[in-house]
Amino acid sequence: DTGVSQDPRHKITKRGQNVTFRCDPISEHNRLYWYRQTLGQGPEFLTYFQNEAQLEKSRLLSDRFSAERPKGSFSTLEIQRTEQGDSAMYLCASSSATSGSGQTQYFGPGTRLLVL
Amino acid sequence: AQSVAQPEDQVNVAEGNPLTVKCTYSVSGNPYLFWYVQYPNRGLQFLLKYITGDNLVKGSYGFEAEFNKSQTSFHLKKPSALVSDSALYFCAVRDTNNAGNMLTFGGGTRLMVKP
């Protein structure tokens, strides 16, 4: 059973550039989540998909951020015109809607973004 | 709205001693409560959860947590700490009144277990 995977693990970019991250959830999970974690803080929710539908978006997700899950499997998170304040760890998690109440979210290793 | 507080930034424990990491929550409905652990430069690893039923929940690596509704707490405990337990611990909550599935996390507590 492979866990949640994320690519790349690290990304360094210059301010103003666009970046894209990929998340591959646990294969039978139909729910996928993106969180952002800054240094010394807990993760903060960004957005959530059930299958290919994006059902919930945080106010943290500005219009420079876009997430997709076109076939209900992997997801991408794109940040356009990056700013230094975007530097953070971007975490992906997945869960199964059929696993009963609570639906534990399992996290990937994260993508650490540094904007210079 | 749902929120979580972890009042201690750091907890120091000697190896072999019991440990407690504190968590309190606020929800409008009933809570689903979770504990995760994070090792350096890694993602979050699930430890245990409370959904309903027995207030004492047992999880991975000998950890357990006790749900206390009157005190709105979900403290993480372990009878005998190991040096390898040193890590960052996060408590998280989901409100059953929340139609979405987002988790709200506390700020984290760093556990340091000294030999």
Interface residues (C-beta under 8 A of the other chain):
Chain A: V4 Q6 R31 Y33 G40 Q41 G42 P43 E44 F45 Y48 L55 E56 S58 L91 A93 S95 G100 S101 G102 Q103 T104 Q105 Y106 F107 G108 P109 G110 R112
Chain B: V4 Y32 F34 Y36 N41 R42 G43 L44 Q45 F46 K49 I51 T52 F90 A92 R94 G100 N101 M102 L103 T104 F105 G106 G107 G108
